[in-house]
Amino acid sequence: MTVLFCLGCFSKIFFFNMSVNYFSKDGLQKIKDELKDLQTKGRADMAKQIAEARDKGDLSENAEYDAAKDAQGHLEHRIKQLEAIVGDARVLDINAVDMSKVGVLSFVRIKNLKNNVEVKYQLVAEEEANLASGKISVKSPIGQGLLGKKVGDLAVMNVPVGEMKFEILEISYD
């Protein structure tokens, strides 16, 4: 969070860092576990693959060596991504949340007003999103449209297939 002071009036203006991602304790731990695994076992395995490919002769004509180096680049890229995610991550304290509104980590039951189908989603950080398990990103069009809504509110959002309208039926944080 950045705090700016207005010199003329001494009032505080708060700006929230938009790169901060809020996670459940378990969700953040999964990311940390993946990062640790890639940093230790992943790097060791990659070094072994590169060494084995190097032992097979002339590096200028060694496709296996080139493939191993490419794989190493992808591994290091993923490690950097995870380090950035963990660096910007915060565990959300459910006790400090307005439970009457849809927010990060809330479960929300909604009804599609076009076809009357009811679904239940949990709004999570982008890295935790998994539609098959009912977890949608707060950064998705539907997640953005639901944030801040209360039971009974109408959420209208533009998605790639057009405009969708949902009624908020229930909000919970358990």
C-alpha positions, 0 to 999 in steps of 0.5 A: 500500500502506498500512502501519499500526504497532501502537503496543504491539507495533511489528509492521507490518500491511500493507493492499493498496489494492484499487483498484490494477489490475495490467497487462501493460506492453502493456496499460497502454500501450494505455490510455495511448495511448487517453487521450492520443488522447482528450485531444488529438485527441478534444477538438479534434474535439469543440471543432470539432463544437461550434463548427460547431453553434454557428454554425448559429443559436439555441442554445435550438433547436439539436439539433445543438449539444445533441448535440455538448455531450452527446458532449463530456460522454461524452468527458470522462467517458471521459477521467476514467475512463482517468485514474483507471485509469492513476493506479491502475495498476501494471505487474506484474513477472512475476519477482516472482510465485509461478509455481506459483499462478494470478495476474494475467497468468497463463495457466491451462488448466482443465477444466470437470468437468461437460462435460470441456471444456478451455479456456485463459484469461489472467487480466488487469485488468478493462480488458484483459478480452476473452473472444474473445481468451481474456482474463478479468478477475481480478474476474470470478467465474471469475477470482476462483475461479481466483486462488491455485489450483495445478495439480491443485486444484479451483476451485468458483465460483458464477456466474450460471448456478449452481455451476461446478467446474474442475480446474486443468491447467496454469499458465504466465506466458509 
